[in-house]
Amino acid sequence: MTGSCEEVGILGAVTGIIGNLQALEAIKIITGLHDGKPSLLLYSALSVPPFRSVKLRQRRPTCKACGNEGQKEGPISQTDYVTLCGGPRPDWVARGLIEGTPENRIRAKDLDNILRSGTKARIIDVRSPTEFGICHLSGSINIPINTIMSNPTTAIPPSGDEDHGDGHETYVVCRLGNDSQLAVMAMREAGVAGVLKDLVGGLRAWTQDVNPEFPVY
């Protein structure tokens, strides 16, 4: 088992090499000689060869950490660092089934009863356009989660929309009931008025509790 840097120390020559490389990159940027292409240079004093260069993709405008303001896919605080760093995979099915509060979430059977009653309701499906094309609830509209998180105002009904304006009911659905929760929070902050809830368990729960013929994938 290899000890940490704090336990076994660092070769002095290594810190000198890294410092020189950083200084060289700074000079290239200042003088305009840097090509501007993102890359990662790895150095291991005990490896042969000691240097390895890895190409990095361009910065994404929607990145939670370094994206453009107004285009970020939600705040960095919502990033699941355990999963990002290779930790145990969350049980997304179980998370999507958490009851929450009646003001924020609705069960599949209750949503079915509302739709059957003729209540004017807007159904927003936050899955990708490809998934929406596979199957979706009748009358629902597709606004992908990435779009809502980067610009929640896209989920606000037009002022001239009499059927879905302020005071009417909006229900958000996704595959398992996780993205829909994030979308509802973003929409509330954006000022979506009236009843606003997401579907517990997502469309999978719709198949289990309402329509067994609705596709599961």
C-alpha positions as protocol buffer text, in pm:
chain_id: "A"
residue {
  index: 1
  type: MET
  ca { x: 0 y: 0 z: 0 }
}
residue {
  index: 2
  type: THR
  ca { x: 143 y: 340 z: -100 }
}
residue {
  index: 3
  type: GLY
  ca { x: 154 y: 613 z: 162 }
}
residue {
  index: 4
  type: SER
  ca { x: 21 y: 964 z: 105 }
}
residue {
  index: 5
  type: CYS
  ca { x: 239 y: 1263 z: 19 }
}
residue {
  index: 6
  type: GLU
  ca { x: 205 y: 1378 z: 379 }
}
residue {
  index: 7
  type: GLU
  ca { x: 329 y: 1041 z: 506 }
}
residue {
  index: 8
  type: VAL
  ca { x: 619 y: 965 z: 270 }
}
residue {
  index: 9
  type: GLY
  ca { x: 702 y: 1313 z: 141 }
}
residue {
  index: 10
  type: ILE
  ca { x: 767 y: 1445 z: -211 }
}
residue {
  index: 11
  type: LEU
  ca { x: 1090 y: 1439 z: -412 }
}
residue {
  index: 12
  type: GLY
  ca { x: 1230 y: 1791 z: -421 }
}
residue {
  index: 13
  type: ALA
  ca { x: 1323 y: 1754 z: -787 }
}
residue {
  index: 14
  type: VAL
  ca { x: 959 y: 1682 z: -873 }
}
residue {
  index: 15
  type: THR
  ca { x: 834 y: 2009 z: -726 }
}
residue {
  index: 16
  type: GLY
  ca { x: 1104 y: 2194 z: -917 }
}
residue {
  index: 17
  type: ILE
  ca { x: 1002 y: 2033 z: -1248 }
}
residue {
  index: 18
  type: ILE
  ca { x: 633 y: 2109 z: -1192 }
}
residue {
  index: 19
  type: GLY
  ca { x: 713 y: 2469 z: -1099 }
}
residue {
  index: 20
  type: ASN
  ca { x: 917 y: 2518 z: -1417 }
}
residue {
  index: 21
  type: LEU
  ca { x: 641 y: 2370 z: -1632 }
}
residue {
  index: 22
  type: GLN
  ca { x: 382 y: 2601 z: -1476 }
}
residue {
  index: 23
  type: ALA
  ca { x: 608 y: 2903 z: -1530 }
}
residue {
  index: 24
  type: LEU
  ca { x: 659 y: 2804 z: -1895 }
}
residue {
  index: 25
  type: GLU
  ca { x: 284 y: 2775 z: -1955 }
}
residue {
  index: 26
  type: ALA
  ca { x: 227 y: 3115 z: -1795 }
}
residue {
  index: 27
  type: ILE
  ca { x: 488 y: 3273 z: -2023 }
}
residue {
  index: 28
  type: LYS
  ca { x: 328 y: 3117 z: -2330 }
}
residue {
  index: 29
  type: ILE
  ca { x: -12 y: 3258 z: -2230 }
}
residue {
  index: 30
  type: ILE
  ca { x: 127 y: 3607 z: -2159 }
}
residue {
  index: 31
  type: THR
  ca { x: 317 y: 3623 z: -2487 }
}
residue {
  index: 32
  type: GLY
  ca { x: 31 y: 3481 z: -2693 }
}
residue {
  index: 33
  type: LEU
  ca { x: 222 y: 3168 z: -2791 }
}
residue {
  index: 34
  type: HIS
  ca { x: -23 y: 2928 z: -2625 }
}
residue {
  index: 35
  type: ASP
  ca { x: -247 y: 2745 z: -2873 }
}
residue {
  index: 36
  type: GLY
  ca { x: -544 y: 2772 z: -2636 }
}
residue {
  index: 37
  type: LYS
  ca { x: -633 y: 2405 z: -2671 }
}
residue {
  index: 38
  type: PRO
  ca { x: -726 y: 2240 z: -2339 }
}
residue {
  index: 39
  type: SER
  ca { x: -498 y: 1955 z: -2234 }
}
residue {
  index: 40
  type: LEU
  ca { x: -379 y: 1777 z: -1922 }
}
residue {
  index: 41
  type: LEU
  ca { x: -8 y: 1705 z: -1876 }
}
residue {
  index: 42
  type: LEU
  ca { x: 66 y: 1419 z: -1638 }
}
residue {
  index: 43
  type: TYR
  ca { x: 412 y: 1376 z: -1488 }
}
residue {
  index: 44
  type: SER
  ca { x: 541 y: 1078 z: -1293 }
}
residue {
  index: 45
  type: ALA
  ca { x: 907 y: 1079 z: -1197 }
}
residue {
  index: 46
  type: LEU
  ca { x: 915 y: 698 z: -1169 }
}
residue {
  index: 47
  type: SER
  ca { x: 737 y: 616 z: -1495 }
}
residue {
  index: 48
  type: VAL
  ca { x: 890 y: 556 z: -1839 }
}
residue {
  index: 49
  type: PRO
  ca { x: 828 y: 784 z: -2018 }
}
residue {
  index: 50
  type: PRO
  ca { x: 765 y: 1032 z: -1733 }
}
residue {
  index: 51
  type: PHE
  ca { x: 531 y: 1261 z: -1932 }
}
residue {
  index: 52
  type: ARG
  ca { x: 186 y: 1189 z: -2067 }
}
residue {
  index: 53
  type: SER
  ca { x: -44 y: 1439 z: -2240 }
}
residue {
  index: 54
  type: VAL
  ca { x: -422 y: 1400 z: -2238 }
}
residue {
  index: 55
  type: LYS
  ca { x: -651 y: 1602 z: -2465 }
}
residue {
  index: 56
  type: LEU
  ca { x: -950 y: 1760 z: -2291 }
}
residue {
  index: 57
  type: ARG
  ca { x: -1282 y: 1856 z: -2447 }
}
residue {
  index: 58
  type: GLN
  ca { x: -1374 y: 2222 z: -2476 }
}
residue {
  index: 59
  type: ARG
  ca { x: -1549 y: 2393 z: -2186 }
}
residue {
  index: 60
  type: ARG
  ca { x: -1924 y: 2332 z: -2202 }
}
residue {
  index: 61
  type: PRO
  ca { x: -2141 y: 2647 z: -2172 }
}
residue {
  index: 62
  type: THR
  ca { x: -2384 y: 2443 z: -1957 }
}
residue {
  index: 63
  type: CYS
  ca { x: -2121 y: 2314 z: -1710 }
}
residue {
  index: 64
  type: LYS
  ca { x: -2238 y: 2360 z: -1349 }
}
residue {
  index: 65
  type: ALA
  ca { x: -1890 y: 2474 z: -1240 }
}
residue {
  index: 66
  type: CYS
  ca { x: -1744 y: 2680 z: -1524 }
}
residue {
  index: 67
  type: GLY
  ca { x: -2035 y: 2734 z: -1764 }
}
residue {
  index: 68
  type: ASN
  ca { x: -2181 y: 3064 z: -1877 }
}
residue {
  index: 69
  type: GLU
  ca { x: -2418 y: 3241 z: -1641 }
}
residue {
  index: 70
  type: GLY
  ca { x: -2775 y: 3178 z: -1748 }
}
residue {
  index: 71
  type: GLN
  ca { x: -2679 y: 2854 z: -1924 }
}
residue {
  index: 72
  type: LYS
  ca { x: -2553 y: 2639 z: -1634 }
}
residue {
  index: 73
  type: GLU
  ca { x: -2739 y: 2314 z: -1570 }
}
residue {
  index: 74
  type: GLY
  ca { x: -2826 y: 2405 z: -1212 }
}
residue {
  index: 75
  type: PRO
  ca { x: -2601 y: 2504 z: -921 }
}
residue {
  index: 76
  type: ILE
  ca { x: -2275 y: 2322 z: -846 }
}
residue {
  index: 77
  type: SER
  ca { x: -2415 y: 2231 z: -504 }
}
residue {
  index: 78
  type: GLN
  ca { x: -2646 y: 1977 z: -672 }
}
residue {
  index: 79
  type: THR
  ca { x: -2356 y: 1777 z: -816 }
}
residue {
  index: 80
  type: ASP
  ca { x: -2338 y: 1420 z: -684 }
}
residue {
  index: 81
  type: TYR
  ca { x: -1967 y: 1408 z: -601 }
}
residue {
  index: 82
  type: VAL
  ca { x: -1984 y: 1051 z: -469 }
}
residue {
  index: 83
  type: THR
  ca { x: -2100 y: 924 z: -807 }
}
residue {
  index: 84
  type: LEU
  ca { x: -1867 y: 1161 z: -995 }
}
residue {
  index: 85
  type: CYS
  ca { x: -1564 y: 1029 z: -810 }
}
residue {
  index: 86
  type: GLY
  ca { x: -1652 y: 664 z: -860 }
}
residue {
  index: 87
  type: GLY
  ca { x: -1845 y: 589 z: -542 }
}
residue {
  index: 88
  type: PRO
  ca { x: -2141 y: 352 z: -511 }
}
residue {
  index: 89
  type: ARG
  ca { x: -2415 y: 410 z: -766 }
}
residue {
  index: 90
  type: PRO
  ca { x: -2727 y: 565 z: -610 }
}
residue {
  index: 91
  type: ASP
  ca { x: -3053 y: 371 z: -622 }
}
residue {
  index: 92
  type: TRP
  ca { x: -3232 y: 607 z: -861 }
}
residue {
  index: 93
  type: VAL
  ca { x: -3551 y: 400 z: -857 }
}
residue {
  index: 94
  type: ALA
  ca { x: -3578 y: 428 z: -477 }
}
residue {
  index: 95
  type: ARG
  ca { x: -3494 y: 799 z: -484 }
}
residue {
  index: 96
  type: GLY
  ca { x: -3767 y: 865 z: -737 }
}
residue {
  index: 97
  type: LEU
  ca { x: -4023 y: 692 z: -516 }
}
residue {
  index: 98
  type: ILE
  ca { x: -3966 y: 911 z: -211 }
}
residue {
  index: 99
  type: GLU
  ca { x: -4306 y: 1055 z: -120 }
}
residue {
  index: 100
  type: GLY
  ca { x: -4201 y: 1412 z: -48 }
}
residue {
  index: 101
  type: THR
  ca { x: -4486 y: 1647 z: 38 }
}
residue {
  index: 102
  type: PRO
  ca { x: -4837 y: 1668 z: -116 }
}
residue {
  index: 103
  type: GLU
  ca { x: -4757 y: 2023 z: -226 }
}
residue {
  index: 104
  type: ASN
  ca { x: -4461 y: 1905 z: -436 }
}
residue {
  index: 105
  type: ARG
  ca { x: -4533 y: 1549 z: -553 }
}
residue {
  index: 106
  type: ILE
  ca { x: -4828 y: 1351 z: -683 }
}
residue {
  index: 107
  type: ARG
  ca { x: -4895 y: 978 z: -721 }
}
residue {
  index: 108
  type: ALA
  ca { x: -4966 y: 827 z: -1064 }
}
residue {
  index: 109
  type: LYS
  ca { x: -5325 y: 725 z: -980 }
}
residue {
  index: 110
  type: ASP
  ca { x: -5404 y: 1072 z: -844 }
}
residue {
  index: 111
  type: LEU
  ca { x: -5265 y: 1235 z: -1159 }
}
residue {
  index: 112
  type: ASP
  ca { x: -5471 y: 997 z: -1374 }
}
residue {
  index: 113
  type: ASN
  ca { x: -5786 y: 1094 z: -1185 }
}
residue {
  index: 114
  type: ILE
  ca { x: -5712 y: 1464 z: -1237 }
}
residue {
  index: 115
  type: LEU
  ca { x: -5660 y: 1417 z: -1611 }
}
residue {
  index: 116
  type: ARG
  ca { x: -5976 y: 1209 z: -1643 }
}
residue {
  index: 117
  type: SER
  ca { x: -6178 y: 1474 z: -1459 }
}
residue {
  index: 118
  type: GLY
  ca { x: -6116 y: 1725 z: -1739 }
}
residue {
  index: 119
  type: THR
  ca { x: -5913 y: 1962 z: -1521 }
}
residue {
  index: 120
  type: LYS
  ca { x: -5703 y: 2200 z: -1728 }
}
residue {
  index: 121
  type: ALA
  ca { x: -5354 y: 2075 z: -1661 }
}
residue {
  index: 122
  type: ARG
  ca { x: -5022 y: 2108 z: -1833 }
}
residue {
  index: 123
  type: ILE
  ca { x: -4791 y: 1803 z: -1842 }
}
residue {
  index: 124
  type: ILE
  ca { x: -4421 y: 1879 z: -1891 }
}
residue {
  index: 125
  type: ASP
  ca { x: -4198 y: 1584 z: -1982 }
}
residue {
  index: 126
  type: VAL
  ca { x: -3833 y: 1663 z: -1900 }
}
residue {
  index: 127
  type: ARG
  ca { x: -3678 y: 1359 z: -2069 }
}
residue {
  index: 128
  type: SER
  ca { x: -3464 y: 1390 z: -2380 }
}
residue {
  index: 129
  type: PRO
  ca { x: -3638 y: 1441 z: -2717 }
}
residue {
  index: 130
  type: THR
  ca { x: -3539 y: 1085 z: -2814 }
}
residue {
  index: 131
  type: GLU
  ca { x: -3705 y: 935 z: -2507 }
}
residue {
  index: 132
  type: PHE
  ca { x: -4008 y: 1158 z: -2554 }
}
residue {
  index: 133
  type: GLY
  ca { x: -4037 y: 1026 z: -2910 }
}
residue {
  index: 134
  type: ILE
  ca { x: -4041 y: 667 z: -2782 }
}
residue {
  index: 135
  type: CYS
  ca { x: -4340 y: 721 z: -2556 }
}
residue {
  index: 136
  type: HIS
  ca { x: -4514 y: 1002 z: -2371 }
}
residue {
  index: 137
  type: LEU
  ca { x: -4839 y: 1088 z: -2201 }
}
residue {
  index: 138
  type: SER
  ca { x: -5108 y: 1222 z: -2430 }
}
residue {
  index: 139
  type: GLY
  ca { x: -5104 y: 1602 z: -2446 }
}
residue {
  index: 140
  type: SER
  ca { x: -4769 y: 1638 z: -2271 }
}
residue {
  index: 141
  type: ILE
  ca { x: -4501 y: 1878 z: -2395 }
}
residue {
  index: 142
  type: ASN
  ca { x: -4129 y: 1809 z: -2403 }
}
residue {
  index: 143
  type: ILE
  ca { x: -3890 y: 2051 z: -2233 }
}
residue {
  index: 144
  type: PRO
  ca { x: -3565 y: 1860 z: -2157 }
}
residue {
  index: 145
  type: ILE
  ca { x: -3422 y: 1887 z: -1806 }
}
residue {
  index: 146
  type: ASN
  ca { x: -3103 y: 2052 z: -1936 }
}
residue {
  index: 147
  type: THR
  ca { x: -3309 y: 2331 z: -2091 }
}
residue {
  index: 148
  type: ILE
  ca { x: -3511 y: 2389 z: -1774 }
}
residue {
  index: 149
  type: MET
  ca { x: -3205 y: 2388 z: -1545 }
}
residue {
  index: 150
  type: SER
  ca { x: -3014 y: 2633 z: -1763 }
}
residue {
  index: 151
  type: ASN
  ca { x: -3314 y: 2856 z: -1835 }
}
residue {
  index: 152
  type: PRO
  ca { x: -3620 y: 2778 z: -1618 }
}
residue {
  index: 153
  type: THR
  ca { x: -3822 y: 3056 z: -1777 }
}
residue {
  index: 154
  type: THR
  ca { x: -3875 y: 2830 z: -2080 }
}
residue {
  index: 155
  type: ALA
  ca { x: -4122 y: 2637 z: -1862 }
}
residue {
  index: 156
  type: ILE
  ca { x: -4335 y: 2942 z: -1787 }
}
residue {
  index: 157
  type: PRO
  ca { x: -4652 y: 2945 z: -2004 }
}
residue {
  index: 158
  type: PRO
  ca { x: -4692 y: 3239 z: -2243 }
}
residue {
  index: 159
  type: SER
  ca { x: -4897 y: 3523 z: -2096 }
}
residue {
  index: 160
  type: GLY
  ca { x: -5162 y: 3472 z: -2364 }
}
residue {
  index: 161
  type: ASP
  ca { x: -5205 y: 3103 z: -2290 }
}
residue {
  index: 162
  type: GLU
  ca { x: -5550 y: 3098 z: -2131 }
}
residue {
  index: 163
  type: ASP
  ca { x: -5550 y: 2722 z: -2078 }
}
residue {
  index: 164
  type: HIS
  ca { x: -5220 y: 2702 z: -1897 }
}
residue {
  index: 165
  type: GLY
  ca { x: -5165 y: 3043 z: -1744 }
}
residue {
  index: 166
  type: ASP
  ca { x: -5129 y: 3144 z: -1382 }
}
residue {
  index: 167
  type: GLY
  ca { x: -5349 y: 2958 z: -1140 }
}
residue {
  index: 168
  type: HIS
  ca { x: -5370 y: 2639 z: -1345 }
}
residue {
  index: 169
  type: GLU
  ca { x: -5206 y: 2308 z: -1271 }
}
residue {
  index: 170
  type: THR
  ca { x: -4867 y: 2196 z: -1399 }
}
residue {
  index: 171
  type: TYR
  ca { x: -4730 y: 1845 z: -1355 }
}
residue {
  index: 172
  type: VAL
  ca { x: -4374 y: 1742 z: -1440 }
}
residue {
  index: 173
  type: VAL
  ca { x: -4279 y: 1388 z: -1538 }
}
residue {
  index: 174
  type: CYS
  ca { x: -3959 y: 1201 z: -1620 }
}
residue {
  index: 175
  type: ARG
  ca { x: -3855 y: 837 z: -1637 }
}
residue {
  index: 176
  type: LEU
  ca { x: -3803 y: 756 z: -1267 }
}
residue {
  index: 177
  type: GLY
  ca { x: -3905 y: 1070 z: -1079 }
}
residue {
  index: 178
  type: ASN
  ca { x: -3563 y: 1226 z: -1013 }
}
residue {
  index: 179
  type: ASP
  ca { x: -3509 y: 1486 z: -1285 }
}
residue {
  index: 180
  type: SER
  ca { x: -3869 y: 1597 z: -1242 }
}
residue {
  index: 181
  type: GLN
  ca { x: -3798 y: 1696 z: -881 }
}
residue {
  index: 182
  type: LEU
  ca { x: -3505 y: 1915 z: -989 }
}
residue {
  index: 183
  type: ALA
  ca { x: -3718 y: 2070 z: -1262 }
}
residue {
  index: 184
  type: VAL
  ca { x: -3997 y: 2160 z: -1018 }
}
residue {
  index: 185
  type: MET
  ca { x: -3751 y: 2333 z: -785 }
}
residue {
  index: 186
  type: ALA
  ca { x: -3604 y: 2534 z: -1074 }
}
residue {
  index: 187
  type: MET
  ca { x: -3950 y: 2626 z: -1204 }
}
residue {
  index: 188
  type: ARG
  ca { x: -4064 y: 2746 z: -862 }
}
residue {
  index: 189
  type: GLU
  ca { x: -3759 y: 2972 z: -839 }
}
residue {
  index: 190
  type: ALA
  ca { x: -3838 y: 3102 z: -1188 }
}
residue {
  index: 191
  type: GLY
  ca { x: -4187 y: 3205 z: -1078 }
}
residue {
  index: 192
  type: VAL
  ca { x: -4415 y: 2938 z: -1223 }
}
residue {
  index: 193
  type: ALA
  ca { x: -4748 y: 3001 z: -1049 }
}
residue {
  index: 194
  type: GLY
  ca { x: -5038 y: 2778 z: -955 }
}
residue {
  index: 195
  type: VAL
  ca { x: -5025 y: 2410 z: -868 }
}
residue {
  index: 196
  type: LEU
  ca { x: -4682 y: 2267 z: -953 }
}
residue {
  index: 197
  type: LYS
  ca { x: -4597 y: 1904 z: -877 }
}
residue {
  index: 198
  type: ASP
  ca { x: -4390 y: 1620 z: -1014 }
}
residue {
  index: 199
  type: LEU
  ca { x: -4483 y: 1253 z: -1058 }
}
residue {
  index: 200
  type: VAL
  ca { x: -4363 y: 1015 z: -784 }
}
residue {
  index: 201
  type: GLY
  ca { x: -4173 y: 729 z: -949 }
}
residue {
  index: 202
  type: GLY
  ca { x: -4195 y: 887 z: -1291 }
}
residue {
  index: 203
  type: LEU
  ca { x: -4341 y: 719 z: -1596 }
}
residue {
  index: 204
  type: ARG
  ca { x: -4236 y: 380 z: -1466 }
}
residue {
  index: 205
  type: ALA
  ca { x: -4487 y: 428 z: -1183 }
}
residue {
  index: 206
  type: TRP
  ca { x: -4746 y: 527 z: -1444 }
}
residue {
  index: 207
  type: THR
  ca { x: -4697 y: 186 z: -1609 }
}
residue {
  index: 208
  type: GLN
  ca { x: -4720 y: 2 z: -1278 }
}
residue {
  index: 209
  type: ASP
  ca { x: -5019 y: 185 z: -1132 }
}
residue {
  index: 210
  type: VAL
  ca { x: -5221 y: 322 z: -1424 }
}
residue {
  index: 211
  type: ASN
  ca { x: -5149 y: 177 z: -1767 }
}
residue {
  index: 212
  type: PRO
  ca { x: -4961 y: -157 z: -1787 }
}
residue {
  index: 213
  type: GLU
  ca { x: -4928 y: -113 z: -2164 }
}
residue {
  index: 214
  type: PHE
  ca { x: -4728 y: 207 z: -2133 }
}
residue {
  index: 215
  type: PRO
  ca { x: -4370 y: 121 z: -2245 }
}
residue {
  index: 216
  type: VAL
  ca { x: -4099 y: 60 z: -1984 }
}
residue {
  index: 217
  type: TYR
  ca { x: -3734 y: 101 z: -2082 }
}
